[in-house]
């Protein structure tokens, strides 16, 4: 990520990359639970104890 001075913020880039990887892992887990147990999206999120406020983000990813 570039800041307004044009410098690259390595810490922010690493945090963003880590968060993206974590979200992709959660989306993968949701999809796997749905397929393995024939659960709905909501049921899979309940198994993983995902807050309702975060569900739409993961729905878009799978």
C-alpha distances in whole Angstrom, upper triangle without the diagonal:
4,7,10,11,9,8,6,5,7,9,7,6,9,11,9,11,14,14,14,17,19,19,20,23,24,24,26,28,29,30,32,34,35,36,38,40,40,38,37,33,34,36,34,31,34,35,31,31,28,28,30,26,24,27,25,22,24,26,24,23,26
4,7,8,5,5,4,6,9,11,9,9,13,14,13,15,17,18,18,20,23,23,24,26,28,28,30,32,33,34,36,38,39,40,42,43,44,42,40,36,37,40,37,35,38,38,35,35,32,32,32,29,27,30,28,25,27,29,27,26,29
4,5,5,6,6,7,11,12,10,11,15,15,14,17,19,19,20,23,24,24,26,28,29,30,32,34,35,36,38,40,40,42,44,45,45,43,42,38,38,41,38,36,38,39,36,35,32,32,33,29,28,30,29,26,28,31,29,28,31
4,5,7,10,10,14,16,14,15,18,19,18,20,23,23,23,26,28,27,29,32,32,33,35,37,38,39,41,43,43,45,47,48,48,46,44,40,41,43,41,38,41,42,39,38,35,34,35,31,30,33,31,28,31,33,31,30,34
4,6,9,11,14,16,15,16,19,20,20,22,24,25,25,28,29,30,31,34,35,35,37,39,40,41,43,45,46,47,49,51,51,49,47,43,44,46,44,41,44,45,41,41,38,37,38,34,33,36,35,31,34,36,34,33,37
4,7,9,12,15,14,14,17,19,18,20,23,23,23,26,28,28,29,32,33,33,35,38,38,39,41,43,44,45,47,49,49,47,45,42,43,45,43,40,43,44,40,40,37,37,38,34,32,35,34,30,32,35,32,31,35
4,6,9,12,12,12,15,16,16,18,20,21,22,24,26,27,28,30,32,32,34,36,37,38,40,42,43,44,46,48,48,46,45,41,42,44,41,39,42,42,38,39,36,36,37,34,32,34,33,30,32,34,32,31,34
4,6,9,9,8,11,13,13,14,17,18,19,20,23,24,24,27,28,29,30,33,34,35,37,39,40,41,42,44,45,43,42,38,39,41,38,36,39,39,35,36,33,33,34,31,29,32,31,27,29,32,29,28,31
4,6,6,6,9,10,11,12,14,16,17,19,20,21,23,25,26,27,29,31,32,33,35,37,38,39,41,42,43,41,40,36,37,39,36,33,36,36,33,33,30,30,32,29,27,29,29,25,27,30,28,26,30
4,5,5,6,9,10,10,12,14,15,16,18,20,21,23,24,26,27,29,30,32,33,35,36,37,39,40,41,40,39,35,36,38,35,32,35,35,31,32,29,30,32,29,26,29,29,25,26,29,28,26,29
4,5,5,6,9,10,11,12,14,15,16,18,20,21,23,24,26,27,29,30,32,33,35,36,37,39,40,38,37,33,34,36,33,30,32,32,29,29,27,27,29,27,24,27,27,24,25,28,27,25,28
4,5,5,6,9,10,10,12,14,15,16,18,20,21,22,24,26,27,28,30,32,33,35,36,37,38,36,35,31,32,33,31,28,31,31,27,27,25,25,27,24,22,24,24,21,22,25,24,22,25
4,5,5,6,9,10,11,12,14,15,16,18,20,21,22,24,26,27,28,30,32,33,34,36,37,35,34,30,31,33,30,28,31,31,27,28,25,26,27,25,22,24,24,20,21,24,23,21,24
4,5,5,6,9,10,11,12,14,15,16,18,20,21,23,24,26,27,29,30,32,33,34,35,34,33,30,31,32,29,27,29,29,25,26,24,25,27,25,22,24,24,21,21,24,23,21,24
4,5,5,6,9,10,10,12,14,15,17,18,20,21,23,24,26,27,29,30,31,33,34,32,31,27,28,29,26,24,26,26,23,23,21,21,24,21,19,21,22,18,19,22,21,19,22
4,5,5,6,9,10,11,12,14,15,16,18,20,21,23,24,26,27,29,30,32,32,30,29,25,26,28,25,23,26,26,22,23,20,21,22,20,17,19,19,15,16,20,18,16,20
4,5,5,6,9,10,11,12,14,15,16,18,20,21,22,24,26,27,28,30,31,29,29,25,26,28,25,23,26,26,22,23,21,22,24,22,18,20,20,16,16,20,18,16,19
4,5,5,6,9,10,11,12,14,15,17,19,20,21,23,24,26,27,28,29,28,27,24,25,26,23,21,24,23,19,20,18,20,22,20,17,19,20,16,16,19,19,16,19
4,5,5,6,9,10,11,12,14,15,17,18,20,21,23,24,26,27,28,26,25,21,22,23,20,18,21,21,17,18,15,17,19,17,13,16,16,13,13,16,16,14,16
4,5,5,6,9,10,11,12,14,15,17,18,20,21,23,24,26,26,25,24,20,21,23,20,18,21,21,18,19,16,18,19,17,14,15,15,12,11,15,13,11,14
4,5,5,6,9,10,10,12,14,15,16,18,20,21,22,24,25,24,23,20,22,23,19,18,21,20,17,19,16,19,20,19,16,17,17,14,12,16,15,12,14
4,5,5,6,9,10,11,12,14,15,17,18,20,21,22,23,22,21,18,19,20,17,15,18,17,13,15,13,15,18,17,13,14,16,13,11,15,15,12,14
4,5,5,6,9,10,11,12,14,15,17,18,20,21,22,20,19,15,17,18,15,13,16,16,13,14,11,13,15,14,10,11,12,9,7,11,11,9,11
4,5,5,6,9,10,11,12,14,15,16,18,20,20,19,18,15,17,18,15,14,17,17,14,16,14,16,17,17,13,13,14,11,8,11,11,8,9
4,5,5,6,9,10,10,12,14,15,16,18,19,18,18,15,17,17,14,13,16,15,12,14,13,16,18,18,14,14,15,13,10,13,14,10,11
4,5,5,6,9,10,11,12,14,15,16,17,15,15,12,13,14,10,9,12,12,9,11,9,12,14,15,11,11,13,11,8,11,12,10,10
4,5,5,6,9,10,11,12,14,16,16,14,13,10,12,13,10,9,13,13,11,13,11,13,14,15,11,10,11,9,6,8,9,6,6
4,5,5,6,9,10,11,12,14,15,14,14,12,14,15,11,11,15,14,12,15,13,17,18,18,15,13,14,13,9,11,12,9,7
4,5,5,6,9,10,10,12,13,12,13,11,13,12,8,9,12,10,8,12,11,15,16,18,14,13,15,14,10,12,14,11,10
4,5,5,6,9,10,11,11,9,9,7,9,9,5,6,10,9,8,11,10,13,14,15,13,10,12,12,8,9,12,10,8
4,6,5,6,9,10,10,9,9,8,11,11,8,10,13,12,11,14,13,16,17,18,15,13,14,13,10,10,12,10,7
4,5,5,6,8,9,10,11,10,13,12,9,11,14,12,12,15,15,18,19,21,18,16,17,17,13,13,15,13,10
4,5,5,6,7,7,9,9,11,9,6,9,11,9,9,13,13,17,17,20,17,15,17,17,13,13,16,15,12
4,6,6,5,4,6,6,9,8,6,9,11,10,11,14,14,17,17,19,17,14,16,16,13,12,15,14,11
4,6,5,7,9,10,13,12,10,13,15,13,15,18,18,21,21,23,21,17,19,19,16,14,17,15,12
4,6,8,11,12,14,12,10,14,15,13,14,18,18,22,22,25,22,19,21,22,18,17,20,18,15
4,5,9,11,13,10,9,13,13,11,13,16,17,20,21,24,22,19,21,22,18,17,21,19,16
4,7,10,12,9,9,13,14,13,15,18,18,21,20,23,21,18,20,21,18,16,19,18,15
4,7,8,6,6,10,10,10,12,14,15,17,17,20,18,15,17,18,15,14,17,17,14
4,5,5,6,9,10,11,13,14,14,16,14,17,16,12,14,16,13,11,15,15,12
4,6,5,6,9,10,11,12,11,13,12,14,12,9,10,12,9,8,11,12,10
4,5,5,6,9,10,10,9,10,9,12,11,8,10,13,11,9,13,14,13
4,5,5,6,9,10,10,12,12,15,14,11,14,16,13,12,16,16,15
4,5,5,6,9,9,12,12,15,13,10,13,14,11,11,15,14,12
4,5,5,6,5,8,9,11,10,7,11,12,9,10,13,13,12
4,5,5,6,8,9,12,12,10,13,15,13,13,17,17,16
4,5,8,11,12,16,14,12,16,17,14,15,18,18,16
4,6,9,11,14,12,11,14,14,12,14,17,16,15
4,6,9,12,10,10,14,14,13,15,18,17,17
4,6,8,7,7,10,11,9,11,14,14,15
4,5,5,7,10,11,11,12,15,16,17
4,5,5,8,10,10,11,14,15,16
4,6,7,8,10,11,13,15,16
4,6,6,7,9,11,12,13
4,5,5,6,9,10,11
4,5,5,6,9,10
4,6,6,7,9
4,5,5,7
4,5,6
4,6
4
